[in-house]
Amino acid sequence: MTNRFEAVIFDWAGTTVDYGCFAPVRAFQEAFKEFGIEPTMAETRKPMGMLKHDHINTMLHMNRIARAWEDEHGEAPTDADVDAVYSHFEPKLLSILDGFADPKPGVVDAVAALREAGIKIGSTTGYTDKMMEIVVPKAAENGYAPDFWISPDGTNGFGRPYPYMVFRNLEKLGVTDVRKAAKVGDTLSDIREGRNAGVFTIGVTEGSSQMALSEDEFNALSDADKAKARAAARDAFVNAGADAVIDTMAELPTLLAQLA
């Protein structure tokens, strides 16, 4: 592989670990239920990739959820309500995160191939530092350890779609030009983050939050339904402005080599 790219910056849940991005989904839904609200899977996943506090704020201001909140609590949701839901969400997520840090299929080998080509491995996330303190060592035990990671805590709370976490990666990894970095993610927020940073931006379909299927659920589909699920995720990424879309991480080294 020739080195058009100096670094690849990965997302975490749904991209490199936690097939289907289920840890935060479970915690979000359980936290909202504590307040008498039952968000749908689509509502829960739509803001995925954002800083988790921003994610809850976005959900609370969705029309159906805001109306349900007003019906349940007698007034429209406030900033204090965002904080209250988050205070239930965070401990729920922290309690289960260590069980959702297995690398997705193909990730460990793809990262090894990139490193062999002299490409540095960075990462951004919608998790906080406290969450990452659980995920990072567990993922390392399981074979995946990027050269650098940063959460929105390291950028004054400005998570996706702001580009600042990507910029910190570029600085830390010594990337000479934004065009020499690629961002890989599984949500529309990841694509927007990459575009806002000016880097080459890649969506990954299988195991993504966008596809919203567990590994067992995906494997149980017919070939036709697998193709349909991939196509739907691919279209969403392309519409959000992705420069390229892959189905699995095993395709990434080949794609980058072709772009060289």
C-alpha positions as CSV (number, residue, x, y, z in Angstrom):
1,M,0.0,0.0,0.0
2,T,1.4,3.4,-0.9
3,N,0.9,6.2,1.6
4,R,-1.6,8.7,0.3
5,F,-3.0,8.5,3.9
6,E,-0.9,9.2,7.0
7,A,-3.7,8.4,9.5
8,V,-7.1,6.7,9.8
9,I,-9.4,8.0,12.6
10,F,-12.0,5.5,13.7
11,D,-15.1,5.8,15.8
12,W,-15.6,3.3,18.6
13,A,-19.0,1.7,19.3
14,G,-20.5,0.3,16.1
15,T,-17.3,0.9,14.1
16,T,-14.4,-0.8,15.8
17,V,-16.1,-2.4,18.8
18,D,-19.7,-3.3,19.9
19,Y,-21.3,-4.8,16.8
20,G,-24.6,-2.9,16.2
21,C,-23.7,-0.3,18.8
22,F,-26.0,-1.7,21.5
23,A,-24.5,-0.5,24.8
24,P,-25.6,3.1,24.5
25,V,-28.9,2.2,22.9
26,R,-29.8,-0.1,25.9
27,A,-28.7,2.6,28.4
28,F,-30.6,5.4,26.6
29,Q,-33.9,3.4,26.5
30,E,-33.7,2.3,30.1
31,A,-32.9,5.9,31.3
32,F,-35.9,7.3,29.4
33,K,-38.2,4.6,30.8
34,E,-37.3,5.8,34.3
35,F,-39.1,9.0,33.4
36,G,-42.2,7.2,31.8
37,I,-41.0,7.6,28.2
38,E,-40.5,4.7,25.8
39,P,-38.4,5.9,22.8
40,T,-38.5,3.8,19.7
41,M,-35.3,2.3,18.3
42,A,-35.3,4.8,15.4
43,E,-35.6,7.7,17.8
44,T,-32.9,6.3,20.0
45,R,-30.5,5.8,17.2
46,K,-31.1,8.9,15.1
47,P,-28.6,11.2,17.1
48,M,-26.1,8.3,17.6
49,G,-22.5,9.4,17.5
50,M,-23.1,12.7,19.3
51,L,-21.8,13.5,22.8
52,K,-24.2,11.5,25.0
53,H,-25.5,14.6,26.8
54,D,-26.2,16.2,23.5
55,H,-27.8,13.0,22.3
56,I,-30.3,13.0,25.2
57,N,-31.1,16.7,24.5
58,T,-31.8,15.9,20.9
59,M,-34.1,13.1,21.8
60,L,-36.0,15.1,24.3
61,H,-36.7,17.7,21.7
62,M,-38.0,15.3,19.1
63,N,-41.7,16.1,18.5
64,R,-43.2,12.8,19.7
65,I,-40.9,12.5,22.7
66,A,-41.4,16.2,23.7
67,R,-45.2,15.7,23.6
68,A,-45.0,12.5,25.5
69,W,-42.8,14.2,28.1
70,E,-45.3,17.0,28.5
71,D,-48.2,14.6,28.8
72,E,-46.2,12.6,31.5
73,H,-44.7,15.5,33.4
74,G,-47.0,18.5,32.8
75,E,-44.5,20.7,31.0
76,A,-42.1,20.8,28.1
77,P,-38.7,19.2,28.7
78,T,-36.1,21.6,30.1
79,D,-32.3,21.7,30.4
80,A,-32.7,20.4,33.9
81,D,-34.6,17.4,32.5
82,V,-31.8,16.7,30.1
83,D,-29.4,16.6,33.1
84,A,-31.8,14.4,35.0
85,V,-32.1,11.8,32.2
86,Y,-28.3,11.9,31.8
87,S,-27.8,11.2,35.5
88,H,-29.8,8.0,35.0
89,F,-28.1,7.1,31.7
90,E,-24.5,7.4,32.7
91,P,-24.4,4.8,35.5
92,K,-26.5,2.4,33.4
93,L,-23.9,2.7,30.6
94,L,-20.9,2.5,32.8
95,S,-22.3,-0.7,34.4
96,I,-22.4,-2.6,31.1
97,L,-19.6,-1.0,28.9
98,D,-17.0,-3.7,29.7
99,G,-19.2,-6.3,28.0
100,F,-19.4,-4.2,24.8
101,A,-15.7,-3.8,23.9
102,D,-15.1,-6.7,21.7
103,P,-13.6,-5.6,18.3
104,K,-15.9,-6.1,15.4
105,P,-14.9,-8.7,12.7
106,G,-12.0,-7.7,10.6
107,V,-10.9,-4.7,12.8
108,V,-7.8,-6.2,14.3
109,D,-6.4,-7.4,11.0
110,A,-7.3,-4.2,9.2
111,V,-5.6,-2.1,11.8
112,A,-2.5,-4.4,11.6
113,A,-2.4,-4.0,7.8
114,L,-2.7,-0.2,8.0
115,R,0.1,0.0,10.6
116,E,2.2,-2.2,8.4
117,A,1.7,0.4,5.6
118,G,2.9,3.1,8.0
119,I,-0.5,4.6,8.7
120,K,-1.2,5.9,12.2
121,I,-4.5,5.0,14.0
122,G,-6.5,7.6,15.7
123,S,-10.0,7.7,17.2
124,T,-12.9,9.9,18.2
125,T,-16.0,9.0,20.2
126,G,-19.3,10.1,21.6
127,Y,-18.4,8.6,24.9
128,T,-16.9,10.7,27.8
129,D,-13.5,10.1,29.3
130,K,-15.1,8.2,32.2
131,M,-16.7,5.8,29.7
132,M,-13.5,5.5,27.7
133,E,-11.6,4.5,30.8
134,I,-13.6,1.3,30.7
135,V,-13.7,0.7,27.0
136,V,-10.1,1.5,26.0
137,P,-8.3,-1.0,28.3
138,K,-10.9,-3.7,27.6
139,A,-10.6,-3.2,23.8
140,A,-6.8,-3.4,24.2
141,E,-7.2,-6.7,26.1
142,N,-9.2,-7.9,23.1
143,G,-6.6,-6.8,20.5
144,Y,-7.5,-3.3,19.5
145,A,-5.6,-0.2,20.7
146,P,-5.4,3.0,18.6
147,D,-2.4,5.3,18.8
148,F,-4.5,8.1,20.2
149,W,-8.1,8.6,21.4
150,I,-10.0,11.7,22.5
151,S,-13.5,12.3,23.7
152,P,-15.5,15.5,23.7
153,D,-14.1,16.1,27.2
154,G,-10.9,16.9,25.5
155,T,-12.5,19.5,23.2
156,N,-14.4,21.6,25.8
157,G,-17.5,19.5,25.3
158,F,-17.7,20.1,21.6
159,G,-18.4,16.6,20.2
160,R,-19.7,15.6,16.8
161,P,-20.6,17.0,14.3
162,Y,-17.9,19.6,15.3
163,P,-14.5,18.8,13.8
164,Y,-12.4,19.5,16.8
165,M,-11.8,15.9,17.9
166,V,-10.5,15.1,14.4
167,F,-8.3,18.1,14.5
168,R,-6.8,17.0,17.8
169,N,-6.0,13.6,16.2
170,L,-4.3,15.3,13.3
171,E,-2.2,17.4,15.6
172,K,-1.3,14.5,17.9
173,L,-0.5,12.1,15.1
174,G,1.5,14.6,13.1
175,V,-0.7,14.5,10.0
176,T,0.7,17.1,7.4
177,D,-2.6,17.8,5.5
178,V,-6.3,17.1,6.3
179,R,-6.5,15.4,2.9
180,K,-4.0,12.8,4.1
181,A,-6.4,11.5,6.8
182,A,-9.5,9.4,6.6
183,K,-12.4,9.2,9.1
184,V,-14.3,5.9,9.5
185,G,-17.6,5.7,11.3
186,D,-21.0,4.0,11.5
187,T,-23.3,7.0,12.1
188,L,-24.4,10.0,10.2
189,S,-22.8,12.1,13.0
190,D,-19.5,10.4,12.1
191,I,-19.8,11.4,8.4
192,R,-20.7,15.0,9.3
193,E,-17.7,15.2,11.7
194,G,-15.4,14.0,9.0
195,R,-16.8,16.3,6.4
196,N,-16.6,19.3,8.7
197,A,-12.9,18.5,9.3
198,G,-12.1,18.2,5.6
199,V,-10.8,14.6,5.8
200,F,-11.8,11.7,3.5
201,T,-14.9,10.2,5.1
202,I,-15.9,6.6,5.1
203,G,-19.1,4.9,6.4
204,V,-19.2,1.2,7.3
205,T,-22.5,-0.6,7.0
206,E,-22.3,-4.0,8.7
207,G,-22.5,-3.8,12.5
208,S,-23.3,-0.1,12.3
209,S,-25.7,1.8,14.4
210,Q,-27.2,3.0,11.1
211,M,-28.1,-0.7,10.3
212,A,-29.2,-1.4,13.9
213,L,-28.8,-5.1,13.8
214,S,-26.9,-7.5,16.1
215,E,-24.4,-9.9,14.5
216,D,-26.8,-12.8,15.0
217,E,-29.7,-10.8,13.6
218,F,-27.7,-9.9,10.5
219,N,-26.3,-13.4,10.0
220,A,-29.9,-14.8,10.2
221,L,-31.0,-12.7,7.2
222,S,-31.4,-14.1,3.7
223,D,-28.8,-12.9,1.2
224,A,-31.4,-10.7,-0.4
225,D,-32.3,-9.1,3.0
226,K,-28.6,-8.6,3.8
227,A,-28.1,-6.8,0.6
228,K,-31.1,-4.6,1.3
229,A,-29.9,-3.7,4.7
230,R,-26.4,-2.9,3.4
231,A,-27.9,-0.7,0.6
232,A,-30.1,1.2,3.0
233,A,-27.2,2.0,5.3
234,R,-25.0,2.8,2.2
235,D,-27.6,5.3,0.9
236,A,-27.9,7.0,4.2
237,F,-24.1,7.5,4.4
238,V,-23.9,8.7,0.8
239,N,-26.7,11.2,1.4
240,A,-24.9,12.5,4.5
241,G,-21.8,13.2,2.3
242,A,-19.6,10.1,2.8
243,D,-16.7,9.9,0.3
244,A,-16.8,6.1,0.3
245,V,-18.8,3.3,2.0
246,I,-17.5,-0.2,2.9
247,D,-19.5,-3.1,4.2
248,T,-16.8,-4.6,6.6
249,M,-13.6,-3.4,8.0
250,A,-11.7,-6.1,6.0
251,E,-12.3,-3.9,2.9
252,L,-10.6,-0.8,4.3
253,P,-6.9,-1.5,3.5
254,T,-7.8,-2.4,-0.1
255,L,-10.0,0.7,-0.4
256,L,-7.2,3.0,0.8
257,A,-4.7,1.3,-1.5
258,Q,-6.9,1.9,-4.4
259,L,-7.2,5.6,-3.5
260,A,-3.4,6.0,-3.3
